[in-house]
Amino acid sequence: MRTRWLWVKKNWKRLPHPFRWVIAATVGGSLVVLGLTGLVLPVIPGVPLLIAGFALLATEFTWAEVLLNRTKHHVTNAVNKVRKKK
């Protein structure tokens, strides 16, 4: 599994820009929609899907990179608050 991921990571930039854009927009957008759904439904893990979707979108879109950094910051703050209450 790791070797496949390394292959994808190494060859991602070799794809023509329109293909990368469409793949990132489609898969990343789907993960974000699933993540937002997961925030409402208890069955789907929402936050990990949101982070994965924003991470994929951030490979091609600057606005997604900003949202990814904000999401990571808020999740880190929430985790720290929960850990302090224990």
N, C-alpha and C positions, 0 to 999 in steps of 0.2 A: 504494500500500500504506500509506504514511504517513497519507494522508487518512482511510482507513478506520479505522486505529488511533486517530486523534484523535477520530473520530466515536464509536467505541465508548467511549473513555475519557470523553468529555464526557457521553454519555447513559447510562452505567452506573448512576449514582445515580438516574436517572429510573425505572428498573424498580422494580416493587413488591418489597418486602423478601423475601417467600417465593421469588420467581423468582430474584433475585440469589443467595440462599442456596443454592438447589438447583443453579444453574448453577455457582457457585463450588465447591461441595462435589463435584459430579460431575466436572467438568473438572480441578480442582485435585487431587482424590484420584487420578484416573487418571494424571495427570502424576507424582505422587509414587510410585505403584506402578510405573510405567514407569522412573522414576529409580532406585528400589531394585533393580529387575530389571537395570538398566544397570550397577549397581555390581558385579554378578556376571558378566554377559555382556559380552564385549569389543566386541560389535557396536553396542550402544546407549550413547550418551553419558549416563551416570548423573547426574553432578553438575549439569550445566545443566538437566536435566529436574526434578531435585529442587528446585533454586532457583526454577524457573518455577512448579512446583506449589505450593510454599510461598508464593510471591509472590501467586499467584491466591487461595489460601486466606486469606492475610493481609488481603485486601480485606474479608472478612466475619468472620473469626475471630481473636480476640486470641492464642490459643495458637499459631496458625500464624505470627503475626508474631514471637513469641518464638523459635520454631524457625527461622524465616527468618534472624533476626539471628544466632543461634548457628551456623547453617550457613555464613553469609557469613563469620563470624569464623574458623571452622575452615578454610575454603577459603583465606582470605587468609593465614593462618598457614602452611598447607601450601605455597602458592605461594612465599611468602617463604623458606621453608626450602630449596626446590628451587633458587631463584635464588641463594641464598648458597653452595650447593655447587658451582655452576659456576664 
